[in-house]
Amino acid sequence: MTIINIFAKIFKYSETSIQSGGYMVKVKKKSGELVDFELAKLESAIVKAGANKKLAKKIAHSVKVEEGIETANIRAQVVTALKAKDPEVAKRYEGFKK
């Protein structure tokens, strides 16, 4: 269960409202900056690596995101999940500029 699912259940928000501004989880970039986590941005990056939209959505929704998580941790989770489904896409995703 992702943090979004947990917040949705605890606070009775829909997952969509959480992502669209009802509540945004902050993630920590390599620079130390805290930014809003954007599920759609993650899905898009996975598609750009070569995954189809269905797989990208499944992988993005499987990522365990919590307040303050480092983007490197998110990237590692995506790579691990992609390696199990499509190793070539995992390599391309892993090679994206960090």
C-alpha positions, -999 to 999 in steps of 0.1 A, spaced: 0 0 0 14 34 -10 15 65 12 -11 79 -11 -35 50 -4 -29 54 34 -35 92 34 -66 86 12 -80 62 37 -71 81 69 -82 115 57 -109 103 34 -94 119 3 -94 103 -31 -60 94 -44 -66 119 -73 -73 148 -48 -41 140 -30 -21 142 -62 -39 173 -74 -34 194 -43 -56 180 -16 -24 168 1 10 166 -15 39 145 -3 72 163 -3 102 144 -17 138 154 -13 158 160 -45 196 154 -47 202 191 -41 183 188 -8 153 208 -21 119 195 -10 94 194 -39 59 180 -43 58 144 -55 41 142 -89 28 107 -98 21 118 -134 56 130 -138 69 96 -126 46 78 -150 58 100 -179 94 93 -172 88 56 -172 69 59 -205 98 79 -219 121 50 -210 101 28 -233 74 12 -211 38 12 -222 13 34 -203 -3 5 -185 30 -8 -172 42 28 -163 11 34 -143 14 1 -125 50 7 -116 45 43 -105 16 33 -83 37 6 -67 63 30 -55 63 35 -17 64 73 -12 66 89 22 72 124 33 108 134 28 118 103 8 148 109 -15 143 108 -52 172 84 -55 151 60 -34 121 64 -57 144 58 -87 158 26 -71 123 13 -65 113 20 -101 144 3 -115 139 -28 -93 102 -31 -104 111 -25 -141 139 -51 -140 113 -77 -131 90 -67 -159 112 -53 -187 150 -53 -181 156 -32 -213 133 -4 -201 149 -6 -167 184 0 -182 171 30 -202 153 44 -171 184 39 -150 205 57 -176 184 89 -176 202 120 -164 199 123 -126 
